[in-house]
Each structure stands twice: as C-alpha cells, then as structure tokens.
Amino acid sequence: MNTLLTLHDVVAGYGAGDILKGVDLEVSAGTVTCLIGPNGAGKSTVLKCVSGLLRPRLGSVRFQDEEINRLSPRARLLKGIVHVPQDRSLFPAMTVMDNLLMGGYVMSDQKAVRRRIEEAAEVFPICRKRANDHAGSLSGGEQKQVELARTLVLDPALILLDEPSIGLDPKSRHQVFASIRRLAESGRTVLLVEQNARSGLAASDFGAVLESGVVRLVATGTELLDDPEVARLYLGAAGARTAPTNSVASAAPGEGAR
Ligand SMILES: Nc1ncnc2c1ncn2[C@@H]1O[C@H](COP(=O)(O)OP(=O)(O)OP(=O)(O)O)[C@@H](O)[C@H]1O
C-alpha cells in the first residue's frame, strides 16, 4: 500500500506545554484510519497539524512525499487535504445547494464545481433530495452527510474528520459510518478521530491509539476491537470480541506506527 501521509516525531501544543510529544503515524492511500484515545490525548490536535491549523514545533508532516509543515491551511486544501471540524459547519440559513457551492469557493472553474456537486450527490443522495431546503432544517445525520458531500467538491485525496458521529442518534451514526466507507471506496483516504471508538474502529481499516501525546499502538481496526486492553480502556463495558493481540499497556511509546 502507498503511504499518503506520514507524521514523524511531531511535537505540537498551544501554550507553554506540548500536547503532542513525538507522534509517529503513517496513513496508507485509500484506507480509513481511526484515531482513538482518552479525552485530551491530542487527537484533534493531530488533525490540526495535518490541515495546517496548527504548526508543529518539531517533527515533520509529509503528504504525497512532500514535507508540508510550512504550508498554509489554504495551500494544503489546494493539495487535497480537507478538514471537517467537530462542530456543525454548514450555514444553516443557506440551502443545501448553496452550502455545496461554498465547498468550491477556492476553485475558479465553476463548471467543475457543478460537475463535482453532481458526483457528490451520487454518493450522498440527500444532497439532491434536499437541495433547496435550508441546511438548518436537516437532521444532524443528514447535515453530516452534506458536510461529507461538500468535501468531495474539492476532489480531496485526504479527508480529516473530527468526531463525525458526535451528537447523532444510532441510526444516523450508522449512516455516517457507512458514508465514510463509501468515501474510501471512491478512492479517498480518511483519517478520523472518534470518541465512539467501537463504531469508529469497525468502520476503519486501521486504528491508532493516542495516549498522552504519543501513538502507543497501531493495528487493523479488527485487531484493536479484539484487544482486551483496548476494549477495557476505550470500548466500554462490552469487552473484547475474541483473543488478545498486543496490548496498549505493553507497547512502548511510539511503537506500532506503521
Ligand atoms: N486552541 C487551544 N488552545 C489551548 N489549548 C487547547 C486548544 N485546543 C485544544 N487544547 C488543549 O489541548 C489538549 C488536547 O486537545 P485535543 O482536542 O487535541 O484532544 P482530543 O484527544 O481530541 O480530546 P477530546 O476527545 O476531548 O476532543 C486538551 O488539554 C485541550 O484542552
């Protein structure tokens, strides 16, 4: 598998202290990778370092074999990195179609924008069904689908999703994770952060456990779901499904980065 994104020894933070303390992570093209870990571990901070909202203090972020540390968020967007934040980001008083058109605001070719909206609507039919409705009138799950569709207008290579299922009912959550799989099937690479670790890992090819600012363990989504230590710490009371794999507790800091 081709590596699309590599974080090497990334150190980053907001004030005096470091939140990320040497993050190593590789994301392969065409896969879905889910970052899990406790509150405050720095999961969203990893996404910000990739999209450029935060500059690492040390280390490197490479995308398609190019170091992008010094690029602005806009330059990274134009390279095909889109970041969907945790909070709802549609303009509620604008129609779904106008929100989709906003997705192409950095593009000068308006014909291409229209064409991509058509393509996005094939993947997310809600865009066609509710095109003329105010975005604010859609359910939370429907709005998230429009947000995902809006990313496609930029024909992204890498989609960063921060807590895509937050605040959604189980049915909507299921739809959003199914949509994320569809994004990967259409050739996109997805790196997501998810509090709902069980659903996030189930929808992902790979998972990474971030603890205290370092990646402790990387494995397939299935392996992490089956790891009793991961289950105990991050998956709630239901426990692991089958036999153990490497445990988080026994992994050295930084170990396991692919
Ligand atoms: N803009 C900011 N300014 C100052 N501190 C921040 C800022 N954003 C995040 N932090 C702090 O950085 C730490 C890591 O935050 P981050 O959002 O990356 O964690 P997380 O693993 O995504 O957690 P959660 O699951 O709770 O969202 C937290 O202690 C948070 O308070």
PDBQT file of the ligand as one rigid body, heavy atoms in Angstrom, charges set to zero:
ROOT
HETATM    1  N1  LIG A 301      -6.976  26.148  20.914  1.00  0.00    +0.000 N 
HETATM    2  C1  LIG A 301      -6.487  25.606  22.042  1.00  0.00    +0.000 A 
HETATM    3  N2  LIG A 301      -5.847  26.371  22.945  1.00  0.00    +0.000 NA
HETATM    4  C2  LIG A 301      -5.341  25.856  24.098  1.00  0.00    +0.000 A 
HETATM    5  N3  LIG A 301      -5.427  24.553  24.436  1.00  0.00    +0.000 NA
HETATM    6  C3  LIG A 301      -6.065  23.751  23.580  1.00  0.00    +0.000 A 
HETATM    7  C4  LIG A 301      -6.636  24.226  22.349  1.00  0.00    +0.000 A 
HETATM    8  N4  LIG A 301      -7.207  23.180  21.700  1.00  0.00    +0.000 NA
HETATM    9  C5  LIG A 301      -7.011  22.104  22.490  1.00  0.00    +0.000 A 
HETATM   10  N5  LIG A 301      -6.337  22.428  23.612  1.00  0.00    +0.000 N 
HETATM   11  C6  LIG A 301      -5.930  21.522  24.696  1.00  0.00    +0.000 C 
HETATM   12  O1  LIG A 301      -5.090  20.521  24.132  1.00  0.00    +0.000 OA
HETATM   13  C7  LIG A 301      -5.372  19.258  24.736  1.00  0.00    +0.000 C 
HETATM   14  C8  LIG A 301      -5.643  18.243  23.651  1.00  0.00    +0.000 C 
HETATM   15  O2  LIG A 301      -6.835  18.637  22.973  1.00  0.00    +0.000 OA
HETATM   16  P1  LIG A 301      -7.433  17.798  21.752  1.00  0.00    +0.000 P 
HETATM   17  O3  LIG A 301      -8.720  18.467  21.388  1.00  0.00    +0.000 OA
HETATM   18  O4  LIG A 301      -6.410  17.608  20.711  1.00  0.00    +0.000 OA
HETATM   19  O5  LIG A 301      -7.687  16.399  22.448  1.00  0.00    +0.000 OA
HETATM   20  P2  LIG A 301      -8.594  15.189  22.000  1.00  0.00    +0.000 P 
HETATM   21  O6  LIG A 301      -7.793  13.958  22.201  1.00  0.00    +0.000 OA
HETATM   22  O7  LIG A 301      -9.148  15.442  20.644  1.00  0.00    +0.000 OA
HETATM   23  O8  LIG A 301      -9.700  15.265  23.107  1.00  0.00    +0.000 OA
HETATM   24  P3  LIG A 301     -11.311  15.198  23.041  1.00  0.00    +0.000 P 
HETATM   25  O9  LIG A 301     -11.603  13.784  22.771  1.00  0.00    +0.000 OA
HETATM   26  O10 LIG A 301     -11.699  15.616  24.427  1.00  0.00    +0.000 OA
HETATM   27  O11 LIG A 301     -11.761  16.148  21.960  1.00  0.00    +0.000 OA
HETATM   28  C9  LIG A 301      -6.508  19.475  25.721  1.00  0.00    +0.000 C 
HETATM   29  O12 LIG A 301      -5.979  19.600  27.002  1.00  0.00    +0.000 OA
HETATM   30  C10 LIG A 301      -7.125  20.785  25.252  1.00  0.00    +0.000 C 
HETATM   31  O13 LIG A 301      -7.683  21.482  26.336  1.00  0.00    +0.000 OA
ENDROOT
TORSDOF 0
